[in-house]
Amino acid sequence: MIKVSVMYPNSEGCKFDMSYYVDKHMPMVRDKLGAACTNAAVDQGLAGGEAGAPATYIAMGHLYFDSVEAFQESFGPHANEIMADIPNYTDTQPIIQISEVKL
Amino acid sequence: MIKVSVMYPNSEGCKFDMSYYVDKHMPMVRDKLGAACTNAAVDQGLAGGEAGAPATYIAMGHLYFDSVEAFQESFGPHANEIMADIPNYTDTQPIIQISEVKL
């Protein structure tokens, strides 16, 4: 199983509309990806590791697929439309990582 | 529910012993945290978002708790012992983030 993590860096004054992300963006993404996307998760950053430190990421979204190929084949045709929705909920530039789920 | 993510930055030549992490470190951590830790996950970085780009994190570990207090109360007494195990599997310095699970 692989996991595509979209991580939105936190900075002072940055914007992130969590309601839009959870209620509009993620459902739209899952609808476009179809059955290839087996699960999804969303995290809202609360704090960093040191006392009083801010979270490194204001939010993170995770999409699960059986394989990298399953991600690419389902995401590719909708990539432009999905990316075009990002300014509707944030002014940050996300970092994307593909990981293999080991546990 | 909250999630404590321990993210190990990737860099050329950095070391990360995934077998030790999954088979030794995480079981030890879960044993120390007890029932307060409701779930755990481990990701191995495969790639970044751009074609040919490396993963930002060589590995990520995630621990789930009912609340920040449940994390702090269970982790605090074992923090030193858990942190002391890090050099046994990596030479990287992890970034820690506490998030609220929204989806």
N, CA and C atoms of all chains as a GROMACS GRO file, in nm:
protein
  618
    1MET      N    1   0.085  -0.121   0.000
    1MET     CA    2   0.000   0.000   0.000
    1MET      C    3   0.088   0.124   0.000
    2ILE      N    4   0.047   0.224  -0.074
    2ILE     CA    5   0.122   0.350  -0.073
    2ILE      C    6   0.030   0.464  -0.026
    3LYS      N    7   0.095   0.569   0.016
    3LYS     CA    8   0.026   0.683   0.077
    3LYS      C    9   0.082   0.809   0.013
    4VAL      N   10  -0.005   0.892  -0.039
    4VAL     CA   11   0.038   1.020  -0.094
    4VAL      C   12   0.004   1.126   0.010
    5SER      N   13   0.108   1.190   0.064
    5SER     CA   14   0.086   1.293   0.167
    5SER      C   15   0.105   1.430   0.106
    6VAL      N   16   0.007   1.516   0.129
    6VAL     CA   17   0.014   1.655   0.081
    6VAL      C   18   0.024   1.741   0.207
    7MET      N   19   0.142   1.801   0.224
    7MET     CA   20   0.174   1.870   0.350
    7MET      C   21   0.183   2.021   0.327
    8TYR      N   22   0.101   2.096   0.400
    8TYR     CA   23   0.090   2.241   0.381
    8TYR      C   24   0.173   2.312   0.488
    9PRO      N   25   0.286   2.374   0.449
    9PRO     CA   26   0.375   2.437   0.547
    9PRO      C   27   0.305   2.549   0.623
   10ASN      N   28   0.335   2.555   0.751
   10ASN     CA   29   0.279   2.657   0.838
   10ASN      C   30   0.370   2.780   0.838
   11SER      N   31   0.311   2.897   0.834
   11SER     CA   32   0.389   3.020   0.850
   11SER      C   33   0.295   3.124   0.908
   12GLU      N   34   0.353   3.225   0.972
   12GLU     CA   35   0.270   3.325   1.038
   12GLU      C   36   0.178   3.391   0.936
   13GLY      N   37   0.050   3.394   0.966
   13GLY     CA   38  -0.045   3.462   0.880
   13GLY      C   39  -0.094   3.380   0.762
   14CYS      N   40  -0.044   3.257   0.747
   14CYS     CA   41  -0.090   3.178   0.632
   14CYS      C   42  -0.235   3.136   0.656
   15LYS      N   43  -0.302   3.108   0.544
   15LYS     CA   44  -0.446   3.075   0.551
   15LYS      C   45  -0.469   2.930   0.516
   16PHE      N   46  -0.562   2.868   0.586
   16PHE     CA   47  -0.604   2.732   0.553
   16PHE      C   48  -0.747   2.714   0.601
   17ASP      N   49  -0.838   2.692   0.508
   17ASP     CA   50  -0.980   2.676   0.540
   17ASP      C   51  -1.009   2.527   0.558
   18MET      N   52  -1.000   2.479   0.683
   18MET     CA   53  -1.014   2.336   0.712
   18MET      C   54  -1.154   2.285   0.675
   19SER      N   55  -1.257   2.367   0.696
   19SER     CA   56  -1.392   2.322   0.662
   19SER      C   57  -1.404   2.296   0.512
   20TYR      N   58  -1.354   2.388   0.433
   20TYR     CA   59  -1.359   2.369   0.288
   20TYR      C   60  -1.278   2.244   0.249
   21TYR      N   61  -1.163   2.229   0.310
   21TYR     CA   62  -1.074   2.117   0.276
   21TYR      C   63  -1.142   1.983   0.304
   22VAL      N   64  -1.201   1.970   0.422
   22VAL     CA   65  -1.262   1.844   0.463
   22VAL      C   66  -1.396   1.820   0.394
   23ASP      N   67  -1.475   1.927   0.382
   23ASP     CA   68  -1.614   1.911   0.332
   23ASP      C   69  -1.628   1.924   0.182
   24LYS      N   70  -1.534   1.994   0.117
   24LYS     CA   71  -1.546   2.016  -0.028
   24LYS      C   72  -1.430   1.955  -0.106
   25HIS      N   73  -1.307   1.992  -0.070
   25HIS     CA   74  -1.192   1.948  -0.150
   25HIS      C   75  -1.174   1.796  -0.147
   26MET      N   76  -1.165   1.740  -0.026
   26MET     CA   77  -1.137   1.596  -0.018
   26MET      C   78  -1.249   1.511  -0.081
   27PRO      N   79  -1.376   1.543  -0.059
   27PRO     CA   80  -1.481   1.466  -0.128
   27PRO      C   81  -1.470   1.476  -0.280
   28MET      N   82  -1.436   1.595  -0.330
   28MET     CA   83  -1.421   1.612  -0.475
   28MET      C   84  -1.305   1.524  -0.525
   29VAL      N   85  -1.193   1.526  -0.452
   29VAL     CA   86  -1.077   1.446  -0.491
   29VAL      C   87  -1.112   1.297  -0.491
   30ARG      N   88  -1.180   1.252  -0.386
   30ARG     CA   89  -1.214   1.110  -0.378
   30ARG      C   90  -1.311   1.071  -0.489
   31ASP      N   91  -1.399   1.162  -0.522
   31ASP     CA   92  -1.494   1.134  -0.630
   31ASP      C   93  -1.419   1.116  -0.762
   32LYS      N   94  -1.320   1.202  -0.786
   32LYS     CA   95  -1.244   1.194  -0.912
   32LYS      C   96  -1.155   1.069  -0.915
   33LEU      N   97  -1.095   1.033  -0.802
   33LEU     CA   98  -1.002   0.920  -0.799
   33LEU      C   99  -1.075   0.786  -0.803
   34GLY      N  100  -1.197   0.784  -0.756
   34GLY     CA  101  -1.275   0.660  -0.758
   34GLY      C  102  -1.218   0.554  -0.666
   35ALA      N  103  -1.241   0.428  -0.703
   35ALA     CA  104  -1.205   0.315  -0.617
   35ALA      C  105  -1.054   0.297  -0.603
   36ALA      N  106  -0.973   0.361  -0.690
   36ALA     CA  107  -0.828   0.348  -0.679
   36ALA      C  108  -0.778   0.403  -0.546
   37CYS      N  109  -0.846   0.506  -0.495
   37CYS     CA  110  -0.810   0.565  -0.366
   37CYS      C  111  -0.886   0.488  -0.258
   38THR      N  112  -0.812   0.410  -0.179
   38THR     CA  113  -0.877   0.318  -0.084
   38THR      C  114  -0.910   0.383   0.050
   39ASN      N  115  -0.844   0.495   0.081
   39ASN     CA  116  -0.872   0.562   0.208
   39ASN      C  117  -0.814   0.704   0.203
   40ALA      N  118  -0.860   0.787   0.296
   40ALA     CA  119  -0.810   0.925   0.302
   40ALA      C  120  -0.808   0.969   0.448
   41ALA      N  121  -0.717   1.061   0.479
   41ALA     CA  122  -0.707   1.114   0.615
   41ALA      C  123  -0.666   1.260   0.608
   42VAL      N  124  -0.705   1.336   0.710
   42VAL     CA  125  -0.669   1.478   0.718
   42VAL      C  126  -0.625   1.510   0.861
   43ASP      N  127  -0.512   1.579   0.872
   43ASP     CA  128  -0.459   1.623   1.002
   43ASP      C  129  -0.456   1.775   1.005
   44GLN      N  130  -0.491   1.831   1.120
   44GLN     CA  131  -0.476   1.976   1.142
   44GLN      C  132  -0.362   1.996   1.242
   45GLY      N  133  -0.260   2.072   1.204
   45GLY     CA  134  -0.145   2.093   1.292
   45GLY      C  135  -0.182   2.166   1.419
   46LEU      N  136  -0.139   2.112   1.533
   46LEU     CA  137  -0.166   2.174   1.663
   46LEU      C  138  -0.040   2.236   1.723
   47ALA      N  139   0.070   2.164   1.717
   47ALA     CA  140   0.193   2.209   1.784
   47ALA      C  141   0.312   2.133   1.732
   48GLY      N  142   0.430   2.187   1.759
   48GLY     CA  143   0.555   2.119   1.727
   48GLY      C  144   0.599   2.034   1.845
   49GLY      N  145   0.720   1.980   1.833
   49GLY     CA  146   0.769   1.891   1.938
   49GLY      C  147   0.818   1.962   2.063
   50GLU      N  148   0.875   2.082   2.045
   50GLU     CA  149   0.925   2.157   2.160
   50GLU      C  150   0.810   2.237   2.222
   51ALA      N  151   0.818   2.263   2.351
   51ALA     CA  152   0.713   2.339   2.420
   51ALA      C  153   0.696   2.476   2.354
   52GLY      N  154   0.573   2.507   2.315
   52GLY     CA  155   0.545   2.638   2.255
   52GLY      C  156   0.577   2.650   2.108
   53ALA      N  157   0.638   2.547   2.050
   53ALA     CA  158   0.674   2.553   1.907
   53ALA      C  159   0.550   2.533   1.820
   54PRO      N  160   0.541   2.605   1.708
   54PRO     CA  161   0.427   2.584   1.618
   54PRO      C  162   0.442   2.454   1.539
   55ALA      N  163   0.332   2.406   1.486
   55ALA     CA  164   0.336   2.288   1.400
   55ALA      C  165   0.410   2.323   1.271
   56THR      N  166   0.489   2.230   1.220
   56THR     CA  167   0.560   2.251   1.093
   56THR      C  168   0.460   2.263   0.978
   57TYR      N  169   0.352   2.186   0.985
   57TYR     CA  170   0.250   2.189   0.879
   57TYR      C  171   0.116   2.231   0.939
   58ILE      N  172   0.053   2.327   0.876
   58ILE     CA  173  -0.078   2.374   0.924
   58ILE      C  174  -0.184   2.266   0.899
   59ALA      N  175  -0.161   2.186   0.797
   59ALA     CA  176  -0.252   2.076   0.766
   59ALA      C  177  -0.179   1.974   0.680
   60MET      N  178  -0.228   1.849   0.684
   60MET     CA  179  -0.175   1.743   0.597
   60MET      C  180  -0.293   1.659   0.550
   61GLY      N  181  -0.291   1.625   0.423
   61GLY     CA  182  -0.391   1.534   0.368
   61GLY      C  183  -0.320   1.410   0.317
   62HIS      N  184  -0.382   1.294   0.337
   62HIS     CA  185  -0.319   1.168   0.297
   62HIS      C  186  -0.418   1.085   0.215
   63LEU      N  187  -0.371   1.034   0.103
   63LEU     CA  188  -0.454   0.948   0.017
   63LEU      C  189  -0.384   0.814   0.002
   64TYR      N  190  -0.458   0.707   0.017
   64TYR     CA  191  -0.401   0.571   0.012
   64TYR      C  192  -0.442   0.500  -0.117
   65PHE      N  193  -0.345   0.427  -0.173
   65PHE     CA  194  -0.366   0.351  -0.296
   65PHE      C  195  -0.294   0.216  -0.283
   66ASP      N  196  -0.334   0.120  -0.368
   66ASP     CA  197  -0.266  -0.010  -0.364
   66ASP      C  198  -0.123   0.000  -0.417
   67SER      N  199  -0.099   0.092  -0.510
   67SER     CA  200   0.033   0.101  -0.573
   67SER      C  201   0.055   0.242  -0.629
   68VAL      N  202   0.181   0.273  -0.660
   68VAL     CA  203   0.213   0.402  -0.722
   68VAL      C  204   0.141   0.414  -0.856
   69GLU      N  205   0.134   0.301  -0.927
   69GLU     CA  206   0.068   0.302  -1.058
   69GLU      C  207  -0.082   0.336  -1.043
   70ALA      N  208  -0.145   0.278  -0.941
   70ALA     CA  209  -0.287   0.305  -0.918
   70ALA      C  210  -0.309   0.453  -0.888
   71PHE      N  211  -0.215   0.514  -0.814
   71PHE     CA  212  -0.223   0.659  -0.789
   71PHE      C  213  -0.208   0.736  -0.919
   72GLN      N  214  -0.103   0.707  -0.994
   72GLN     CA  215  -0.074   0.784  -1.115
   72GLN      C  216  -0.186   0.774  -1.217
   73GLU      N  217  -0.238   0.652  -1.235
   73GLU     CA  218  -0.344   0.632  -1.336
   73GLU      C  219  -0.474   0.702  -1.299
   74SER      N  220  -0.504   0.707  -1.168
   74SER     CA  221  -0.630   0.770  -1.127
   74SER      C  222  -0.616   0.920  -1.109
   75PHE      N  223  -0.497   0.965  -1.068
   75PHE     CA  224  -0.476   1.108  -1.040
   75PHE      C  225  -0.446   1.187  -1.168
   76GLY      N  226  -0.365   1.128  -1.255
   76GLY     CA  227  -0.318   1.198  -1.375
   76GLY      C  228  -0.427   1.272  -1.453
   77PRO      N  229  -0.536   1.203  -1.488
   77PRO     CA  230  -0.639   1.268  -1.572
   77PRO      C  231  -0.709   1.384  -1.502
   78HIS      N  232  -0.699   1.392  -1.367
   78HIS     CA  233  -0.770   1.495  -1.291
   78HIS      C  234  -0.674   1.592  -1.221
   79ALA      N  235  -0.545   1.577  -1.246
   79ALA     CA  236  -0.445   1.655  -1.173
   79ALA      C  237  -0.470   1.805  -1.183
   80ASN      N  238  -0.493   1.855  -1.304
   80ASN     CA  239  -0.511   2.000  -1.323
   80ASN      C  240  -0.630   2.052  -1.245
   81GLU      N  241  -0.742   1.979  -1.252
   81GLU     CA  242  -0.864   2.023  -1.184
   81GLU      C  243  -0.844   2.021  -1.031
   82ILE      N  244  -0.779   1.917  -0.982
   82ILE     CA  245  -0.756   1.905  -0.838
   82ILE      C  246  -0.663   2.017  -0.790
   83MET      N  247  -0.553   2.039  -0.861
   83MET     CA  248  -0.457   2.143  -0.822
   83MET      C  249  -0.522   2.282  -0.829
   84ALA      N  250  -0.612   2.302  -0.924
   84ALA     CA  251  -0.675   2.433  -0.942
   84ALA      C  252  -0.765   2.469  -0.824
   85ASP      N  253  -0.804   2.370  -0.744
   85ASP     CA  254  -0.891   2.396  -0.629
   85ASP      C  255  -0.812   2.445  -0.507
   86ILE      N  256  -0.681   2.426  -0.507
   86ILE     CA  257  -0.599   2.459  -0.388
   86ILE      C  258  -0.615   2.604  -0.343
   87PRO      N  259  -0.613   2.704  -0.433
   87PRO     CA  260  -0.628   2.843  -0.387
   87PRO      C  261  -0.763   2.872  -0.321
   88ASN      N  262  -0.859   2.780  -0.337
   88ASN     CA  263  -0.988   2.800  -0.271
   88ASN      C  264  -0.983   2.776  -0.120
   89TYR      N  265  -0.876   2.712  -0.071
   89TYR     CA  266  -0.869   2.688   0.074
   89TYR      C  267  -0.737   2.726   0.138
   90THR      N  268  -0.635   2.757   0.057
   90THR     CA  269  -0.508   2.794   0.122
   90THR      C  270  -0.423   2.883   0.032
   91ASP      N  271  -0.336   2.961   0.095
   91ASP     CA  272  -0.238   3.040   0.019
   91ASP      C  273  -0.098   2.981   0.037
   92THR      N  274  -0.091   2.859   0.090
   92THR     CA  275   0.039   2.794   0.106
   92THR      C  276   0.067   2.702  -0.013
   93GLN      N  277   0.193   2.665  -0.029
   93GLN     CA  278   0.234   2.576  -0.138
   93GLN      C  279   0.266   2.440  -0.079
   94PRO      N  280   0.184   2.339  -0.105
   94PRO     CA  281   0.208   2.210  -0.039
   94PRO      C  282   0.330   2.135  -0.090
   95ILE      N  283   0.385   2.056   0.001
   95ILE     CA  284   0.492   1.960  -0.030
   95ILE      C  285   0.426   1.824  -0.045
   96ILE      N  286   0.461   1.754  -0.150
   96ILE     CA  287   0.399   1.622  -0.174
   96ILE      C  288   0.503   1.513  -0.155
   97GLN      N  289   0.461   1.406  -0.090
   97GLN     CA  290   0.550   1.290  -0.072
   97GLN      C  291   0.472   1.162  -0.095
   98ILE      N  292   0.535   1.069  -0.166
   98ILE     CA  293   0.478   0.935  -0.183
   98ILE      C  294   0.556   0.841  -0.092
   99SER      N  295   0.485   0.766  -0.010
   99SER     CA  296   0.548   0.674   0.085
   99SER      C  297   0.491   0.535   0.070
  100GLU      N  298   0.572   0.438   0.110
  100GLU     CA  299   0.522   0.302   0.122
  100GLU      C  300   0.480   0.281   0.266
  101VAL      N  301   0.360   0.227   0.286
  101VAL     CA  302   0.312   0.204   0.423
  101VAL      C  303   0.375   0.074   0.473
  102LYS      N  304   0.457   0.087   0.579
  102LYS     CA  305   0.530  -0.029   0.632
  102LYS      C  306   0.462  -0.087   0.756
  103LEU      N  307   0.379  -0.006   0.819
  103LEU     CA  308   0.308  -0.050   0.942
  103LEU      C  309   0.181   0.031   0.951
  104MET      N  310  -0.937   1.283   1.840
  104MET     CA  311  -0.817   1.199   1.834
  104MET      C  312  -0.698   1.284   1.788
  105ILE      N  313  -0.583   1.260   1.845
  105ILE     CA  314  -0.464   1.332   1.800
  105ILE      C  315  -0.360   1.231   1.749
  106LYS      N  316  -0.267   1.288   1.673
  106LYS     CA  317  -0.166   1.207   1.605
  106LYS      C  318  -0.032   1.275   1.627
  107VAL      N  319   0.064   1.202   1.675
  107VAL     CA  320   0.199   1.255   1.690
  107VAL      C  321   0.282   1.198   1.577
  108SER      N  322   0.328   1.287   1.488
  108SER     CA  323   0.407   1.244   1.373
  108SER      C  324   0.554   1.275   1.398
  109VAL      N  325   0.637   1.175   1.376
  109VAL     CA  326   0.782   1.191   1.391
  109VAL      C  327   0.839   1.174   1.251
  110MET      N  328   0.888   1.284   1.194
  110MET     CA  329   0.926   1.288   1.053
  110MET      C  330   1.078   1.302   1.041
  111TYR      N  331   1.140   1.206   0.972
  111TYR     CA  332   1.286   1.198   0.961
  111TYR      C  333   1.328   1.256   0.827
  112PRO      N  334   1.392   1.375   0.827
  112PRO     CA  335   1.427   1.440   0.699
  112PRO      C  336   1.525   1.356   0.617
  113ASN      N  337   1.502   1.356   0.488
  113ASN     CA  338   1.586   1.283   0.394
  113ASN      C  339   1.701   1.372   0.350
  114SER      N  340   1.819   1.315   0.338
  114SER     CA  341   1.932   1.388   0.280
  114SER      C  342   2.027   1.284   0.222
  115GLU      N  343   2.108   1.326   0.127
  115GLU     CA  344   2.196   1.230   0.060
  115GLU      C  345   2.288   1.163   0.162
  116GLY      N  346   2.288   1.033   0.160
  116GLY     CA  347   2.378   0.958   0.248
  116GLY      C  348   2.325   0.935   0.388
  117CYS      N  349   2.206   0.988   0.421
  117CYS     CA  350   2.154   0.968   0.556
  117CYS      C  351   2.115   0.821   0.575
  118LYS      N  352   2.115   0.780   0.701
  118LYS     CA  353   2.089   0.639   0.731
  118LYS      C  354   1.955   0.623   0.802
  119PHE      N  355   1.884   0.518   0.766
  119PHE     CA  356   1.760   0.484   0.839
  119PHE      C  357   1.739   0.334   0.827
  120ASP      N  358   1.742   0.265   0.940
  120ASP     CA  359   1.726   0.119   0.944
  120ASP      C  360   1.578   0.088   0.965
  121MET      N  361   1.506   0.069   0.853
  121MET     CA  362   1.361   0.049   0.861
  121MET      C  363   1.324  -0.078   0.937
  122SER      N  364   1.403  -0.184   0.920
  122SER     CA  365   1.374  -0.308   0.992
  122SER      C  366   1.382  -0.287   1.142
  123TYR      N  367   1.485  -0.220   1.188
  123TYR     CA  368   1.498  -0.194   1.332
  123TYR      C  369   1.382  -0.106   1.378
  124TYR      N  370   1.348  -0.007   1.299
  124TYR     CA  371   1.242   0.088   1.337
  124TYR      C  372   1.108   0.016   1.355
  125VAL      N  373   1.074  -0.068   1.256
  125VAL     CA  374   0.943  -0.137   1.259
  125VAL      C  375   0.943  -0.253   1.359
  126ASP      N  376   1.053  -0.328   1.364
  126ASP     CA  377   1.053  -0.452   1.444
  126ASP      C  378   1.100  -0.433   1.588
  127LYS      N  379   1.178  -0.327   1.614
  127LYS     CA  380   1.231  -0.308   1.749
  127LYS      C  381   1.182  -0.178   1.812
  128HIS      N  382   1.205  -0.065   1.742
  128HIS     CA  383   1.174   0.064   1.805
  128HIS      C  384   1.024   0.082   1.830
  129MET      N  385   0.943   0.064   1.728
  129MET     CA  386   0.799   0.089   1.746
  129MET      C  387   0.736  -0.006   1.849
  130PRO      N  388   0.767  -0.135   1.847
  130PRO     CA  389   0.712  -0.222   1.951
  130PRO      C  390   0.754  -0.177   2.092
  131MET      N  391   0.880  -0.133   2.107
  131MET     CA  392   0.927  -0.086   2.238
  131MET      C  393   0.847   0.037   2.280
  132VAL      N  394   0.827   0.130   2.185
  132VAL     CA  395   0.752   0.253   2.215
  132VAL      C  396   0.608   0.218   2.256
  133ARG      N  397   0.544   0.130   2.180
  133ARG     CA  398   0.405   0.094   2.210
  133ARG      C  399   0.396   0.023   2.345
  134ASP      N  400   0.495  -0.056   2.376
  134ASP     CA  401   0.497  -0.125   2.505
  134ASP      C  402   0.504  -0.022   2.619
  135LYS      N  403   0.588   0.080   2.602
  135LYS     CA  404   0.604   0.183   2.706
  135LYS      C  405   0.478   0.270   2.718
  136LEU      N  406   0.417   0.302   2.605
  136LEU     CA  407   0.301   0.393   2.607
  136LEU      C  408   0.175   0.323   2.657
  137GLY      N  409   0.169   0.192   2.638
  137GLY     CA  410   0.052   0.118   2.684
  137GLY      C  411  -0.074   0.154   2.607
  138ALA      N  412  -0.189   0.140   2.675
  138ALA     CA  413  -0.318   0.156   2.610
  138ALA      C  414  -0.346   0.300   2.567
  139ALA      N  415  -0.269   0.398   2.619
  139ALA     CA  416  -0.290   0.539   2.580
  139ALA      C  417  -0.268   0.557   2.431
  140CYS      N  418  -0.175   0.480   2.375
  140CYS     CA  419  -0.148   0.486   2.231
  140CYS      C  420  -0.242   0.388   2.162
  141THR      N  421  -0.338   0.444   2.087
  141THR     CA  422  -0.444   0.361   2.032
  141THR      C  423  -0.409   0.299   1.896
  142ASN      N  424  -0.308   0.356   1.829
  142ASN     CA  425  -0.269   0.301   1.699
  142ASN      C  426  -0.133   0.357   1.660
  143ALA      N  427  -0.069   0.294   1.563
  143ALA     CA  428   0.061   0.340   1.515
  143ALA      C  429   0.073   0.311   1.367
  144ALA      N  430   0.152   0.392   1.298
  144ALA     CA  431   0.173   0.372   1.155
  144ALA      C  432   0.315   0.414   1.120
  145VAL      N  433   0.369   0.353   1.015
  145VAL     CA  434   0.504   0.386   0.969
  145VAL      C  435   0.503   0.399   0.818
  146ASP      N  436   0.563   0.506   0.768
  146ASP     CA  437   0.575   0.529   0.623
  146ASP      C  438   0.723   0.531   0.585
  147GLN      N  439   0.754   0.473   0.470
  147GLN     CA  440   0.890   0.482   0.415
  147GLN      C  441   0.883   0.570   0.291
  148GLY      N  442   0.962   0.678   0.289
  148GLY     CA  443   0.958   0.772   0.177
  148GLY      C  444   1.004   0.707   0.048
  149LEU      N  445   0.924   0.725  -0.059
  149LEU     CA  446   0.959   0.669  -0.190
  149LEU      C  447   1.000   0.778  -0.287
  150ALA      N  448   0.926   0.889  -0.289
  150ALA     CA  449   0.949   0.993  -0.389
  150ALA      C  450   0.880   1.122  -0.348
  151GLY      N  451   0.923   1.230  -0.412
  151GLY     CA  452   0.857   1.359  -0.392
  151GLY      C  453   0.748   1.377  -0.497
  152GLY      N  454   0.692   1.496  -0.500
  152GLY     CA  455   0.580   1.521  -0.590
  152GLY      C  456   0.621   1.543  -0.735
  153GLU      N  457   0.738   1.602  -0.756
  153GLU     CA  458   0.785   1.626  -0.893
  153GLU      C  459   0.856   1.501  -0.945
  154ALA      N  460   0.851   1.479  -1.075
  154ALA     CA  461   0.916   1.362  -1.134
  154ALA      C  462   1.065   1.360  -1.098
  155GLY      N  463   1.111   1.249  -1.042
  155GLY     CA  464   1.251   1.233  -1.008
  155GLY      C  465   1.293   1.296  -0.877
  156ALA      N  466   1.203   1.369  -0.810
  156ALA     CA  467   1.237   1.435  -0.684
  156ALA      C  468   1.241   1.334  -0.570
  157PRO      N  469   1.336   1.349  -0.477
  157PRO     CA  470   1.342   1.257  -0.364
  157PRO      C  471   1.230   1.290  -0.263
  158ALA      N  472   1.198   1.194  -0.179
  158ALA     CA  473   1.103   1.216  -0.070
  158ALA      C  474   1.161   1.317   0.028
  159THR      N  475   1.078   1.405   0.080
  159THR     CA  476   1.122   1.502   0.181
  159THR      C  477   1.164   1.430   0.310
  160TYR      N  478   1.092   1.324   0.343
  160TYR     CA  479   1.122   1.246   0.464
  160TYR      C  480   1.157   1.103   0.426
  161ILE      N  481   1.268   1.055   0.480
  161ILE     CA  482   1.308   0.916   0.451
  161ILE      C  483   1.214   0.819   0.520
  162ALA      N  484   1.154   0.865   0.631
  162ALA     CA  485   1.058   0.783   0.705
  162ALA      C  486   0.973   0.873   0.793
  163MET      N  487   0.854   0.824   0.826
  163MET     CA  488   0.766   0.894   0.921
  163MET      C  489   0.700   0.790   1.009
  164GLY      N  490   0.694   0.820   1.138
  164GLY     CA  491   0.622   0.734   1.231
  164GLY      C  492   0.508   0.814   1.291
  165HIS      N  493   0.394   0.750   1.310
  165HIS     CA  494   0.276   0.820   1.364
  165HIS      C  495   0.217   0.741   1.480
  166LEU      N  496   0.189   0.811   1.588
  166LEU     CA  497   0.128   0.750   1.706
  166LEU      C  498  -0.003   0.822   1.734
  167TYR      N  499  -0.108   0.746   1.761
  167TYR     CA  500  -0.241   0.803   1.783
  167TYR      C  501  -0.282   0.791   1.930
  168PHE      N  502  -0.346   0.898   1.979
  168PHE     CA  503  -0.393   0.906   2.117
  168PHE      C  504  -0.530   0.973   2.118
  169ASP      N  505  -0.603   0.952   2.227
  169ASP     CA  506  -0.734   1.018   2.238
  169ASP      C  507  -0.720   1.169   2.256
  170SER      N  508  -0.611   1.213   2.320
  170SER     CA  509  -0.594   1.356   2.350
  170SER      C  510  -0.447   1.389   2.367
  171VAL      N  511  -0.415   1.518   2.364
  171VAL     CA  512  -0.277   1.563   2.387
  171VAL      C  513  -0.235   1.522   2.529
  172GLU      N  514  -0.327   1.531   2.624
  172GLU     CA  515  -0.296   1.495   2.763
  172GLU      C  516  -0.260   1.346   2.772
  173ALA      N  517  -0.335   1.263   2.701
  173ALA     CA  518  -0.307   1.118   2.704
  173ALA      C  519  -0.168   1.090   2.647
  174PHE      N  520  -0.130   1.165   2.544
  174PHE     CA  521   0.006   1.151   2.489
  174PHE      C  522   0.110   1.194   2.592
  175GLN      N  523   0.093   1.314   2.646
  175GLN     CA  524   0.193   1.368   2.738
  175GLN      C  525   0.210   1.280   2.863
  176GLU      N  526   0.098   1.234   2.917
  176GLU     CA  527   0.105   1.154   3.040
  176GLU      C  528   0.171   1.018   3.018
  177SER      N  529   0.149   0.961   2.899
  177SER     CA  530   0.207   0.828   2.873
  177SER      C  531   0.349   0.838   2.821
  178PHE      N  532   0.378   0.945   2.745
  178PHE     CA  533   0.511   0.959   2.683
  178PHE      C  534   0.614   1.016   2.781
  179GLY      N  535   0.572   1.115   2.860
  179GLY     CA  536   0.664   1.187   2.948
  179GLY      C  537   0.757   1.097   3.030
  180PRO      N  538   0.703   0.998   3.103
  180PRO     CA  539   0.788   0.916   3.189
  180PRO      C  540   0.890   0.832   3.112
  181HIS      N  541   0.868   0.813   2.979
  181HIS     CA  542   0.956   0.727   2.900
  181HIS      C  543   1.031   0.804   2.792
  182ALA      N  544   1.015   0.936   2.791
  182ALA     CA  545   1.072   1.018   2.683
  182ALA      C  546   1.222   0.995   2.666
  183ASN      N  547   1.296   1.000   2.774
  183ASN     CA  548   1.442   0.987   2.764
  183ASN      C  549   1.483   0.852   2.705
  184GLU      N  550   1.417   0.747   2.750
  184GLU     CA  551   1.452   0.613   2.703
  184GLU      C  552   1.417   0.597   2.554
  185ILE      N  553   1.302   0.652   2.516
  185ILE     CA  554   1.259   0.642   2.375
  185ILE      C  555   1.352   0.722   2.285
  186MET      N  556   1.385   0.844   2.325
  186MET     CA  557   1.475   0.928   2.244
  186MET      C  558   1.614   0.866   2.235
  187ALA      N  559   1.658   0.800   2.340
  187ALA     CA  560   1.793   0.742   2.342
  187ALA      C  561   1.806   0.628   2.241
  188ASP      N  562   1.694   0.573   2.195
  188ASP     CA  563   1.699   0.463   2.098
  188ASP      C  564   1.716   0.513   1.955
  189ILE      N  565   1.692   0.641   1.930
  189ILE     CA  566   1.696   0.696   1.793
  189ILE      C  567   1.828   0.668   1.721
  190PRO      N  568   1.944   0.692   1.786
  190PRO     CA  569   2.071   0.666   1.714
  190PRO      C  570   2.090   0.521   1.674
  191ASN      N  571   2.011   0.430   1.729
  191ASN     CA  572   2.022   0.288   1.690
  191ASN      C  573   1.966   0.261   1.551
  192TYR      N  574   1.887   0.355   1.495
  192TYR     CA  575   1.832   0.330   1.361
  192TYR      C  576   1.850   0.445   1.263
  193THR      N  577   1.892   0.562   1.310
  193THR     CA  578   1.909   0.671   1.214
  193THR      C  579   2.011   0.773   1.264
  194ASP      N  580   2.071   0.845   1.166
  194ASP     CA  581   2.160   0.956   1.201
  194ASP      C  582   2.092   1.089   1.168
  195THR      N  583   1.961   1.086   1.141
  195THR     CA  584   1.886   1.210   1.112
  195THR      C  585   1.821   1.262   1.240
  196GLN      N  586   1.784   1.388   1.238
  196GLN     CA  587   1.718   1.453   1.352
  196GLN      C  588   1.570   1.471   1.318
  197PRO      N  589   1.482   1.397   1.383
  197PRO     CA  590   1.341   1.405   1.343
  197PRO      C  591   1.273   1.536   1.381
  198ILE      N  592   1.174   1.571   1.299
  198ILE     CA  593   1.083   1.682   1.327
  198ILE      C  594   0.956   1.620   1.384
  199ILE      N  595   0.906   1.677   1.494
  199ILE     CA  596   0.787   1.623   1.559
  199ILE      C  597   0.671   1.720   1.543
  200GLN      N  598   0.555   1.665   1.513
  200GLN     CA  599   0.434   1.748   1.502
  200GLN      C  600   0.317   1.677   1.568
  201ILE      N  601   0.239   1.755   1.644
  201ILE     CA  602   0.114   1.704   1.701
  201ILE      C  603   0.000   1.760   1.618
  202SER      N  604  -0.087   1.671   1.571
  202SER     CA  605  -0.200   1.713   1.488
  202SER      C  606  -0.331   1.661   1.546
  203GLU      N  607  -0.438   1.731   1.510
  203GLU     CA  608  -0.571   1.679   1.540
  203GLU      C  609  -0.620   1.607   1.415
  204VAL      N  610  -0.671   1.488   1.432
  204VAL     CA  611  -0.720   1.410   1.319
  204VAL      C  612  -0.860   1.460   1.285
  205LYS      N  613  -0.875   1.516   1.165
  205LYS     CA  614  -1.002   1.576   1.123
  205LYS      C  615  -1.082   1.483   1.032
  206LEU      N  616  -1.014   1.389   0.971
  206LEU     CA  617  -1.079   1.293   0.881
  206LEU      C  618  -0.997   1.167   0.882
   0.00000   0.00000   0.00000
